[in-house]
Amino acid sequence: MITEIGALVGATTAGYLGLKAPNRLRLSLAKHPSLAGHPRLARRVARRLPYYRHAGDAFFGCDGAPPAIVERRRRGFETLAVEAAQRCPRSIAYARSLEASVADAAFINRHRVPFPFRAGVRDALPLASIIEATEGNRVRDADGNWAWDVTGSYGMNVLGHEAYRACLDRGAERARAVGPYLGGYHPVVADNAELLQRLAGLDAVSFHMSGTEAVMQAVRLARYHTGRRRIVRFAGAYHGWWDGVQVGVGSQRPAPDCLTLRDADERSLRMLAKRRDIAAVLVSPLQVLHPNQAAPGDGTLVGARAVSNPDTAAYARWLAQLRSVCTERGIALIFDEVFSGFRIAAGGAQEYFGVAADLVTYGKSLGGGLPVGVLCGRASLMKRYRDDRPADICFARGTFNAHPYVMTCMNEFLLRLDAGDLATSGADSGPWQARVARLNAALTANELPLAAAHIGSVVTLGYTAPSRYNWMFQFYLRAQGLALNWTGTGRLIFSHDYSEADFNAVIDAIVDAGHAMHRDGWWWHPAGQTNRRIGRQITGEMIRARLGREPRAAE
Ligand SMILES: Cc1ncc(COP(=O)(O)O)c(C=O)c1O
């Protein structure tokens, strides 16, 4: 009897070691070693991070700067504050009042700079983005100041404000007779479906209200048709705020059915090649600009930020391999083109990288200026029911799906696209490559510790000096008349109607801002400063904060 139990235990262990353990090992190897690759751990770390603030001299000299530099920084900061208060008093007052009532405004205003500095910034240099008008590539704030728009409206603005205004005007005219009647289809829907089928090279479409929802539906369909539970996303990628894919910091719900793997890495392919429980792999092609990292924002900019132009050929090869593995294992390959669609090429990343996906999500620009999400897919994956099992369905609805105004505005956008109204052929060639090269040449010629990288019209600014104050640069850019996203300098998004002269004006603004930042001493750093040393310093500050030895006064 004892021998039989022993044999059973032995066989089970051997079975585990033979089957499960290698799988487990392959999964561990495929996970990115950073916190971005370990969402659960990242959440735990985030919960324990203590708040502290740099106050008084520490605000200007937490890197050990000598008194003269501290003074220069203080004076520079005060000048910026005085100028901002004079330039945009109405915007600032308005933005402050919004914070009390608009939760999103309160959130973003607290996440523009690294948290130890945010109280000092909010007190003296509040930021406001209250926009009353747009014209060409510029926006006008509540005080009548015009600024170059490098926000790209979160990536929505590919064609330029004027084009969307025309889409909205004409779309509204065409939908007026129907009004907001929901539950039926405006006749334009068939045309949209056909244009989208052609664009995506896929069989069927569904309409949703946001990119987030299009992703939700893609994942739900993949699970329905494969009968599998797990999905894979890649470290750092954003696929909207649904907690089935937005795992880790920012979302409270554990999502054990969503695995986060290394982007553009052989180890992820090896892991996928051995699994039979993966329903779908989600790819956000824009990640090629910063694989395995979240979009670079100034709220977490605590040292140097290295950037380089993406190796798009290598990424295309990796995507092709991923395509093969997915085909072999019956995994649905989802391209999340909510951002990259229409921007990096008219046919999005599928066209740009030459790889076909099974399901593709679109959003942002596609609504012609209105909120939208669209899923395109192979017929076999898009079907929401089974002919032979009538109660086995894949449910998805939405009150405002296919809203007549959204459909007519989308049609205006798609017609422009169809007519070739989009200068996106070969995104990193053509004008953007030359423009970003010109920007980099200007930065080098002016000996500024800055560098830019890009994919098409999405540009990221890097910092070559490991200063603890690189995040300050956003304020100098704003003072020079650039309207930035709330996340700051990590993502400058240009619309495709930027002329050479417009882009040159932006280069001039960046260079002038760089000189001012340098003059005010923010790029001073102690000899031998590195990101690693900064990291150790910050860890020390956190330990002292936990022990109650750093100022923690409430904001
Ligand atoms: C790649 C990607 N997927 C999904 C989304 C979510 O789209 P939405 O904000 O419309 O919900 C975004 C938004 O930025 C995105 O960039």
Ligand as a Chemical Component Dictionary entry (heavy atoms), coordinates in Angstrom:
data_LIG
# 
_chem_comp.id                   LIG 
_chem_comp.type                 NON-POLYMER 
_chem_comp.pdbx_formal_charge   0 
_chem_comp.three_letter_code    LIG 
# 
loop_
_chem_comp_atom.comp_id 
_chem_comp_atom.atom_id 
_chem_comp_atom.alt_atom_id 
_chem_comp_atom.type_symbol 
_chem_comp_atom.charge 
_chem_comp_atom.model_Cartn_x 
_chem_comp_atom.model_Cartn_y 
_chem_comp_atom.model_Cartn_z 
_chem_comp_atom.pdbx_ordinal 
LIG C1 C1 C 0 -3.679  51.698 -27.754 1  
LIG C2 C2 C 0 -4.892  52.190 -27.034 2  
LIG N1 N1 N 0 -5.900  51.340 -26.810 3  
LIG C3 C3 C 0 -7.019  51.733 -26.183 4  
LIG C4 C4 C 0 -7.167  53.027 -25.737 5  
LIG C5 C5 C 0 -8.422  53.458 -25.030 6  
LIG O1 O1 O 0 -9.199  54.249 -25.842 7  
LIG P1 P1 P 0 -10.305 55.225 -25.187 8  
LIG O2 O2 O 0 -9.565  56.263 -24.431 9  
LIG O3 O3 O 0 -11.073 55.753 -26.353 10 
LIG O4 O4 O 0 -11.143 54.367 -24.303 11 
LIG C6 C6 C 0 -6.131  53.936 -25.935 12 
LIG C7 C7 C 0 -6.241  55.321 -25.454 13 
LIG O5 O5 O 0 -5.308  56.079 -25.384 14 
LIG C8 C8 C 0 -4.958  53.513 -26.609 15 
LIG O6 O6 O 0 -3.944  54.358 -26.826 16 
# 
loop_
_chem_comp_bond.comp_id 
_chem_comp_bond.atom_id_1 
_chem_comp_bond.atom_id_2 
_chem_comp_bond.value_order 
_chem_comp_bond.pdbx_ordinal 
LIG C1 C2 SING 1  
LIG C2 N1 SING 2  
LIG C2 C8 DOUB 3  
LIG N1 C3 DOUB 4  
LIG C3 C4 SING 5  
LIG C4 C5 SING 6  
LIG C4 C6 DOUB 7  
LIG C5 O1 SING 8  
LIG O1 P1 SING 9  
LIG P1 O2 DOUB 10 
LIG P1 O3 SING 11 
LIG P1 O4 SING 12 
LIG C6 C7 SING 13 
LIG C6 C8 SING 14 
LIG C7 O5 DOUB 15 
LIG C8 O6 SING 16 
# 
